[in-house]
Amino acid sequence: MNTATLSALAEPNRLHIVELLRDGALPVGEIADRLELQQPQASKHLRVLSDAGLVEVQPIANRRIYKLRAEPLQELDGWLDSFRRLWEDRFDRLDEYLQDMQRKDKT
């Protein structure tokens, strides 16, 4: 798991940017407007996300269009999946235990 991904997502504005970009590519100005940030602030956050590999930029004329990159998010999902499986196993054991307790109470 790349700690740069988690570090970049730990800042609330950057997490909100990723959530905005989930629906599609956006220019930096629109990102700034939607998050009520100054454009230099938005650009700084986008640079951190870009350095972490979470977004890529496509210059079109004088605009910079940002979009999410799937690979780091897929890596994060794989890492989280190991925890999901762990908790699912624990919940399955808890369910079995509770069912055993209910059967014992009935007898």
C-alpha atoms as one frame of an Amber mdcrd trajectory, in Angstrom:
protein
   0.000   0.000   0.000   1.371   3.361  -1.036   1.384   5.663   1.990   1.471
   8.705  -0.325  -2.096   7.839  -1.343  -3.322   7.812   2.245  -1.363  10.929
   3.094  -2.841  12.815   0.138  -6.382  11.711   1.008  -5.989  12.603   4.684
  -6.520  16.300   3.982 -10.261  17.096   3.770 -10.074  19.404   0.735  -8.119
  16.821  -1.241 -10.605  14.125  -0.290 -13.420  16.399  -1.483 -11.581  16.964
  -4.760 -11.339  13.203  -5.295 -15.052  12.898  -4.554 -15.813  15.637  -7.116
 -13.662  13.955  -9.747 -15.418  10.634  -9.156 -18.175  11.923 -11.446 -15.782
  12.975 -14.203 -12.974  15.289 -15.209 -13.133  18.953 -14.199 -11.089  22.078
 -14.809  -9.249  23.515 -11.831 -11.465  26.626 -11.811 -14.629  24.591 -11.444
 -13.074  22.502  -8.677 -12.127  25.694  -6.849 -15.624  27.141  -7.298 -17.436
  24.024  -6.108 -15.256  23.739  -3.005 -15.249  27.485  -2.408 -11.454  27.622
  -2.566  -9.193  30.170  -4.165  -7.761  28.795  -7.406  -4.157  28.784  -6.054
  -5.339  26.688  -3.088  -7.112  24.238  -5.372  -4.028  24.037  -7.600  -1.834
  23.286  -4.591  -4.130  20.452  -3.493  -4.287  19.108  -7.047  -0.488  19.140
  -7.232  -0.314  16.969  -4.085  -2.903  14.592  -5.546  -0.961  14.485  -8.800
   2.344  13.810  -7.021   0.638  10.928  -5.187  -0.541   9.573  -8.550  -4.234
   9.993  -7.763  -5.041  12.472 -10.530  -3.704  13.334 -13.933  -3.929  16.619
 -15.741  -4.676  17.319 -19.369  -3.915  20.826 -20.595  -6.435  22.084 -23.146
  -5.588  25.552 -24.430  -5.210  27.647 -21.285  -7.243  25.267 -19.093  -6.034
  22.358 -17.004  -8.486  19.484 -16.791  -8.043  16.992 -13.928  -9.307  13.441
 -13.760  -8.873  10.528 -11.381  -6.442   7.726 -12.054  -7.894   4.293 -11.316
  -4.704   2.448 -10.366  -4.038   4.001  -6.929  -7.692   3.655  -5.973  -7.688
   0.010  -7.050  -4.585  -0.545  -4.925  -6.314   1.110  -1.975  -9.409  -1.043
  -2.528  -7.265  -4.193  -2.517  -5.620  -3.143   0.730  -9.001  -2.386   2.311
 -10.374  -5.699   1.056  -8.011  -7.577   3.362  -9.633  -5.770   6.286 -13.125
  -6.416   4.930 -12.420 -10.135   4.819 -11.062 -10.056   8.363 -14.194  -8.342
   9.675 -16.518 -10.571   7.669 -14.843 -13.631   9.215 -15.238 -12.138  12.672
 -18.892 -11.296  12.084 -19.512 -14.833  10.772 -17.992 -16.278  13.965 -20.060
 -13.886  16.084 -23.197 -14.935  14.214 -22.403 -18.610  14.830 -21.766 -17.899
  18.501 -25.061 -16.030  18.886 -26.963 -18.821  17.135 -25.370 -21.352  19.493
 -26.390 -19.204  22.454 -29.976 -19.016  21.188 -30.108 -22.794  20.756 -28.801
 -23.301  24.298 -31.390 -20.871  25.684 -34.196 -22.839  24.005 -33.155 -26.138
  25.590
